[in-house]
Amino acid sequence: MNFFKIDKLEKNNLKIIQADGLDVTNFVKILENLSKDEKFKNLDMNIDFFISKNYKFQGLSKSNQLKTLSYAIAENSQIFEVIDNKSKDIFFAVFMNKKLYVSSEKNHIEDVLEKELDKINSLNDTDKKVWNWLENGNTGQSSLTVCAHLCSHLNHQKLHDIRLSGFTYPHDLSDFKRCHDFLKIIANDKVSSVDVLKEMIEKDIERKIPQQWYKLIDNWQEIDKYVTENNLSQARELLTISVENKKGNTCGI
């Protein structure tokens, strides 16, 4: 989960808020209330929350106001209102590219939205699909590792973040499936998922990709076959063997 905290807003200023940590007390409060609220059922762990002690959220289907805390979820590119609990001043906000933009002037937010959408519309078809996956898909650290190497030209916050935090590899089948789903965007009838992964290795000039990927790529098709056949125990076993035996074959490169 990512949390975007709104502490203090000033009129006529465009504020850009990025993800931040959350203290344990408020984290527990949110989790307790999520379990009771039908609106928030079946959320994945990559969800982005907007939280505030001083403001409430309006115009969103998924929002809640507790005594000491408000929280909400918004779709990307959706403009909504942020209201000061004391002064009742209204601010406008939009969430794009892992950033929350807030301003008292709605036209500021509309300008931000237009510029961001123009950037997206200028992308080719594959890049648009990748961007949509980055914004709305089930991403993880290992799948972002692949994306950061294959789509380094895309200026998305998630790709900046994974470069800073460090690259990783699939540790379990959930990670594997997220990588698999991303690779389906890039691969096609002429280029297999394994070919795409080999391209990732080739582009890793600085050798920052964990060595576990090398053996994993050798066994990728077989693990994928087991997953497709719902033979999850075999898939899990081969995945574990692959990442533990990080030296081995060099995936034909």
C-alpha positions as a Markdown table, in Angstrom:
| # | Residue | x | y | z |
|---|---|---|---|---|
| 1 | Met | 0.0 | 0.0 | 0.0 |
| 2 | Asn | 1.1 | 3.5 | -0.8 |
| 3 | Phe | 0.0 | 6.5 | 1.3 |
| 4 | Phe | -0.3 | 10.1 | 0.1 |
| 5 | Lys | -0.7 | 12.4 | 3.1 |
| 6 | Ile | -2.3 | 15.8 | 2.8 |
| 7 | Asp | -1.2 | 18.0 | 5.7 |
| 8 | Lys | -1.4 | 21.7 | 4.7 |
| 9 | Leu | -2.7 | 23.3 | 1.6 |
| 10 | Glu | -2.4 | 26.9 | 0.5 |
| 11 | Lys | -4.7 | 28.8 | -1.9 |
| 12 | Asn | -3.4 | 29.6 | -5.4 |
| 13 | Asn | -0.5 | 27.1 | -5.0 |
| 14 | Leu | -0.2 | 23.9 | -7.0 |
| 15 | Lys | 1.0 | 21.2 | -4.5 |
| 16 | Ile | 2.5 | 17.9 | -5.7 |
| 17 | Ile | 2.4 | 15.1 | -3.2 |
| 18 | Gln | 4.3 | 11.9 | -3.4 |
| 19 | Ala | 4.0 | 8.7 | -1.5 |
| 20 | Asp | 5.1 | 8.7 | 2.1 |
| 21 | Gly | 5.1 | 6.3 | 5.1 |
| 22 | Leu | 2.2 | 6.0 | 7.6 |
| 23 | Asp | 2.5 | 5.6 | 11.4 |
| 24 | Val | 1.3 | 2.3 | 12.8 |
| 25 | Thr | -1.7 | 3.8 | 14.7 |
| 26 | Asn | -3.3 | 5.3 | 11.7 |
| 27 | Phe | -2.4 | 2.2 | 9.6 |
| 28 | Val | -4.2 | 0.0 | 12.0 |
| 29 | Lys | -7.2 | 2.4 | 12.1 |
| 30 | Ile | -7.5 | 2.2 | 8.3 |
| 31 | Leu | -7.2 | -1.6 | 8.1 |
| 32 | Glu | -9.8 | -2.1 | 10.8 |
| 33 | Asn | -12.3 | 0.1 | 9.0 |
| 34 | Leu | -11.5 | -1.4 | 5.6 |
| 35 | Ser | -12.7 | -4.8 | 6.8 |
| 36 | Lys | -16.1 | -3.3 | 7.7 |
| 37 | Asp | -16.7 | -1.2 | 4.6 |
| 38 | Glu | -18.2 | -2.9 | 1.5 |
| 39 | Lys | -16.8 | -0.1 | -0.7 |
| 40 | Phe | -13.2 | -1.3 | 0.0 |
| 41 | Lys | -13.6 | -5.0 | -0.5 |
| 42 | Asn | -11.2 | -7.0 | -2.6 |
| 43 | Leu | -8.4 | -4.4 | -2.8 |
| 44 | Asp | -5.0 | -5.5 | -3.9 |
| 45 | Met | -1.9 | -4.6 | -1.9 |
| 46 | Asn | -0.6 | -2.1 | -4.5 |
| 47 | Ile | -3.5 | 0.3 | -3.9 |
| 48 | Asp | -2.8 | 4.0 | -3.4 |
| 49 | Phe | -4.5 | 5.7 | -0.4 |
| 50 | Phe | -5.0 | 9.5 | 0.1 |
| 51 | Ile | -5.2 | 10.3 | 3.8 |
| 52 | Ser | -5.6 | 13.5 | 5.9 |
| 53 | Lys | -6.3 | 14.6 | 9.4 |
| 54 | Asn | -7.4 | 18.1 | 8.3 |
| 55 | Tyr | -9.3 | 17.5 | 5.1 |
| 56 | Lys | -12.1 | 15.3 | 3.8 |
| 57 | Phe | -12.5 | 13.9 | 0.3 |
| 58 | Gln | -15.6 | 14.5 | -1.9 |
| 59 | Gly | -16.7 | 13.2 | -5.3 |
| 60 | Leu | -15.2 | 9.7 | -4.8 |
| 61 | Ser | -17.1 | 6.5 | -4.5 |
| 62 | Lys | -14.4 | 5.0 | -2.2 |
| 63 | Ser | -13.8 | 7.4 | 0.7 |
| 64 | Asn | -14.4 | 7.4 | 4.5 |
| 65 | Gln | -14.1 | 10.0 | 7.3 |
| 66 | Leu | -13.3 | 8.8 | 10.8 |
| 67 | Lys | -13.1 | 11.1 | 13.8 |
| 68 | Thr | -9.4 | 11.9 | 13.4 |
| 69 | Leu | -8.7 | 10.7 | 9.9 |
| 70 | Ser | -10.1 | 10.7 | 6.4 |
| 71 | Tyr | -9.0 | 8.3 | 3.6 |
| 72 | Ala | -9.9 | 7.6 | 0.0 |
| 73 | Ile | -9.0 | 5.9 | -3.2 |
| 74 | Ala | -9.3 | 7.6 | -6.6 |
| 75 | Glu | -9.0 | 6.4 | -10.2 |
| 76 | Asn | -6.1 | 7.8 | -12.2 |
| 77 | Ser | -7.0 | 11.0 | -14.0 |
| 78 | Gln | -10.1 | 11.5 | -11.9 |
| 79 | Ile | -10.6 | 15.0 | -10.6 |
| 80 | Phe | -12.1 | 15.2 | -7.1 |
| 81 | Glu | -12.5 | 17.7 | -4.2 |
| 82 | Val | -10.5 | 18.0 | -1.0 |
| 83 | Ile | -12.3 | 20.1 | 1.6 |
| 84 | Asp | -10.8 | 21.8 | 4.7 |
| 85 | Asn | -12.6 | 20.5 | 7.8 |
| 86 | Lys | -12.4 | 23.9 | 9.5 |
| 87 | Ser | -12.6 | 26.7 | 6.9 |
| 88 | Lys | -14.6 | 24.5 | 4.4 |
| 89 | Asp | -12.3 | 25.8 | 1.6 |
| 90 | Ile | -12.5 | 23.6 | -1.5 |
| 91 | Phe | -9.4 | 22.3 | -3.3 |
| 92 | Phe | -9.3 | 20.2 | -6.4 |
| 93 | Ala | -7.1 | 17.2 | -6.9 |
| 94 | Val | -6.1 | 14.6 | -9.6 |
| 95 | Phe | -3.8 | 11.5 | -9.3 |
| 96 | Met | -1.5 | 10.7 | -12.2 |
| 97 | Asn | 1.9 | 9.0 | -12.6 |
| 98 | Lys | 2.1 | 8.2 | -8.8 |
| 99 | Lys | 1.7 | 11.9 | -7.9 |
| 100 | Leu | -1.2 | 13.7 | -6.3 |
| 101 | Tyr | -1.7 | 17.2 | -7.6 |
| 102 | Val | -3.8 | 19.6 | -5.5 |
| 103 | Ser | -4.8 | 23.2 | -6.0 |
| 104 | Ser | -7.5 | 25.7 | -5.0 |
| 105 | Glu | -7.9 | 26.5 | -8.7 |
| 106 | Lys | -9.6 | 23.8 | -10.8 |
| 107 | Asn | -8.1 | 25.1 | -14.0 |
| 108 | His | -4.6 | 24.3 | -12.6 |
| 109 | Ile | -5.6 | 20.7 | -12.1 |
| 110 | Glu | -7.3 | 20.6 | -15.5 |
| 111 | Asp | -4.1 | 21.9 | -17.1 |
| 112 | Val | -2.0 | 19.2 | -15.4 |
| 113 | Leu | -4.5 | 16.6 | -16.5 |
| 114 | Glu | -4.4 | 17.8 | -20.1 |
| 115 | Lys | -0.6 | 17.9 | -20.3 |
| 116 | Glu | -0.3 | 14.4 | -18.8 |
| 117 | Leu | -2.9 | 13.0 | -21.2 |
| 118 | Asp | -1.2 | 14.6 | -24.1 |
| 119 | Lys | 2.0 | 12.8 | -23.1 |
| 120 | Ile | 0.2 | 9.5 | -23.0 |
| 121 | Asn | -1.6 | 10.1 | -26.3 |
| 122 | Ser | 1.8 | 10.7 | -28.0 |
| 123 | Leu | 3.0 | 7.2 | -27.1 |
| 124 | Asn | 2.8 | 4.3 | -29.5 |
| 125 | Asp | 0.3 | 1.5 | -28.9 |
| 126 | Thr | 2.6 | -0.8 | -26.9 |
| 127 | Asp | 3.9 | 2.0 | -24.8 |
| 128 | Lys | 0.3 | 3.1 | -24.1 |
| 129 | Lys | -0.5 | -0.4 | -22.8 |
| 130 | Val | 2.6 | -0.4 | -20.7 |
| 131 | Trp | 1.7 | 3.0 | -19.2 |
| 132 | Asn | -1.8 | 1.8 | -18.5 |
| 133 | Trp | -0.3 | -1.2 | -16.7 |
| 134 | Leu | 2.0 | 1.1 | -14.7 |
| 135 | Glu | -1.0 | 3.2 | -13.7 |
| 136 | Asn | -3.7 | 0.6 | -13.1 |
| 137 | Gly | -2.1 | -2.9 | -13.3 |
| 138 | Asn | -1.0 | -5.3 | -10.6 |
| 139 | Thr | 2.7 | -4.3 | -10.5 |
| 140 | Gly | 5.4 | -5.7 | -8.2 |
| 141 | Gln | 9.1 | -5.1 | -7.7 |
| 142 | Ser | 10.2 | -7.9 | -10.0 |
| 143 | Ser | 7.8 | -7.0 | -12.8 |
| 144 | Leu | 8.9 | -3.4 | -12.5 |
| 145 | Thr | 12.5 | -4.6 | -12.8 |
| 146 | Val | 11.7 | -6.1 | -16.2 |
| 147 | Cys | 9.8 | -3.0 | -17.3 |
| 148 | Ala | 12.5 | -0.6 | -16.2 |
| 149 | His | 15.0 | -2.3 | -18.5 |
| 150 | Leu | 12.7 | -2.8 | -21.5 |
| 151 | Cys | 10.8 | 0.5 | -21.3 |
| 152 | Ser | 13.5 | 2.8 | -19.9 |
| 153 | His | 12.3 | 5.6 | -22.2 |
| 154 | Leu | 9.1 | 5.9 | -20.3 |
| 155 | Asn | 9.2 | 8.7 | -17.7 |
| 156 | His | 7.0 | 7.1 | -15.0 |
| 157 | Gln | 7.5 | 7.5 | -11.3 |
| 158 | Lys | 7.3 | 3.7 | -10.6 |
| 159 | Leu | 10.2 | 3.1 | -12.9 |
| 160 | His | 12.2 | 5.9 | -11.2 |
| 161 | Asp | 11.4 | 4.3 | -7.8 |
| 162 | Ile | 12.5 | 0.8 | -8.7 |
| 163 | Arg | 15.8 | 2.1 | -10.0 |
| 164 | Leu | 16.4 | 3.8 | -6.7 |
| 165 | Ser | 15.2 | 0.9 | -4.5 |
| 166 | Gly | 17.1 | -1.7 | -6.4 |
| 167 | Phe | 16.2 | -4.4 | -8.9 |
| 168 | Thr | 14.9 | -7.8 | -7.8 |
| 169 | Tyr | 13.5 | -11.1 | -9.1 |
| 170 | Pro | 10.4 | -13.2 | -8.6 |
| 171 | His | 10.4 | -14.7 | -5.2 |
| 172 | Asp | 7.1 | -16.7 | -5.4 |
| 173 | Leu | 4.4 | -17.5 | -7.9 |
| 174 | Ser | 2.6 | -14.2 | -7.3 |
| 175 | Asp | 5.7 | -12.4 | -8.4 |
| 176 | Phe | 6.0 | -14.7 | -11.4 |
| 177 | Lys | 2.5 | -14.2 | -12.5 |
| 178 | Arg | 2.9 | -10.4 | -12.3 |
| 179 | Cys | 6.0 | -10.7 | -14.5 |
| 180 | His | 4.1 | -13.0 | -16.8 |
| 181 | Asp | 1.2 | -10.6 | -17.2 |
| 182 | Phe | 3.6 | -7.7 | -18.0 |
| 183 | Leu | 5.5 | -9.8 | -20.6 |
| 184 | Lys | 2.2 | -10.5 | -22.4 |
| 185 | Ile | 2.1 | -6.8 | -23.2 |
| 186 | Ile | 5.6 | -6.8 | -24.8 |
| 187 | Ala | 5.7 | -10.3 | -26.3 |
| 188 | Asn | 3.9 | -11.3 | -29.5 |
| 189 | Asp | 3.7 | -14.1 | -32.0 |
| 190 | Lys | 7.2 | -13.4 | -33.3 |
| 191 | Val | 8.9 | -12.6 | -29.9 |
| 192 | Ser | 8.4 | -14.9 | -27.0 |
| 193 | Ser | 8.5 | -14.0 | -23.3 |
| 194 | Val | 11.9 | -15.7 | -23.0 |
| 195 | Asp | 13.2 | -13.6 | -25.9 |
| 196 | Val | 12.0 | -10.5 | -24.1 |
| 197 | Leu | 13.7 | -11.5 | -20.9 |
| 198 | Lys | 16.9 | -12.2 | -22.8 |
| 199 | Glu | 16.6 | -8.6 | -24.2 |
| 200 | Met | 16.3 | -7.4 | -20.6 |
| 201 | Ile | 19.6 | -9.1 | -19.7 |
| 202 | Glu | 21.3 | -7.7 | -22.8 |
| 203 | Lys | 20.2 | -4.2 | -21.8 |
| 204 | Asp | 21.6 | -4.6 | -18.3 |
| 205 | Ile | 25.0 | -3.1 | -19.3 |
| 206 | Glu | 25.8 | -2.2 | -15.7 |
| 207 | Arg | 24.9 | -5.7 | -14.5 |
| 208 | Lys | 22.5 | -4.5 | -11.8 |
| 209 | Ile | 20.0 | -7.3 | -12.4 |
| 210 | Pro | 20.2 | -10.0 | -9.8 |
| 211 | Gln | 22.0 | -13.2 | -11.0 |
| 212 | Gln | 18.9 | -15.3 | -10.1 |
| 213 | Trp | 17.3 | -14.1 | -13.3 |
| 214 | Tyr | 19.8 | -16.0 | -15.5 |
| 215 | Lys | 18.7 | -19.5 | -14.3 |
| 216 | Leu | 15.1 | -18.4 | -14.0 |
| 217 | Ile | 15.0 | -17.5 | -17.7 |
| 218 | Asp | 16.3 | -20.9 | -18.6 |
| 219 | Asn | 13.4 | -22.5 | -16.8 |
| 220 | Trp | 10.8 | -19.8 | -17.6 |
| 221 | Gln | 8.8 | -21.7 | -20.2 |
| 222 | Glu | 8.6 | -24.8 | -18.0 |
| 223 | Ile | 7.4 | -22.8 | -15.0 |
| 224 | Asp | 4.9 | -21.1 | -17.2 |
| 225 | Lys | 3.7 | -24.5 | -18.5 |
| 226 | Tyr | 3.1 | -25.8 | -15.0 |
| 227 | Val | 1.2 | -22.6 | -14.0 |
| 228 | Thr | -1.0 | -22.9 | -17.1 |
| 229 | Glu | -1.7 | -26.5 | -16.2 |
| 230 | Asn | -2.5 | -25.4 | -12.6 |
| 231 | Asn | 0.3 | -27.7 | -11.5 |
| 232 | Leu | 1.3 | -25.1 | -8.9 |
| 233 | Ser | 3.4 | -27.3 | -6.7 |
| 234 | Gln | 5.7 | -28.2 | -9.6 |
| 235 | Ala | 5.8 | -24.6 | -10.7 |
| 236 | Arg | 6.7 | -23.4 | -7.1 |
| 237 | Glu | 9.4 | -26.1 | -6.8 |
| 238 | Leu | 11.1 | -25.2 | -10.1 |
| 239 | Leu | 10.9 | -21.5 | -9.3 |
| 240 | Thr | 12.6 | -22.1 | -6.0 |
| 241 | Ile | 15.3 | -24.2 | -7.5 |
| 242 | Ser | 15.9 | -21.6 | -10.2 |
| 243 | Val | 16.4 | -18.7 | -7.9 |
| 244 | Glu | 18.4 | -20.6 | -5.3 |
| 245 | Asn | 20.8 | -21.9 | -8.0 |
| 246 | Lys | 21.7 | -18.4 | -9.2 |
| 247 | Lys | 24.8 | -19.3 | -11.1 |
| 248 | Gly | 24.1 | -22.2 | -13.6 |
| 249 | Asn | 23.3 | -21.5 | -17.2 |
| 250 | Thr | 23.5 | -17.9 | -18.6 |
| 251 | Cys | 20.2 | -18.1 | -20.6 |
| 252 | Gly | 22.0 | -18.5 | -23.8 |
| 253 | Ile | 23.6 | -15.0 | -23.8 |
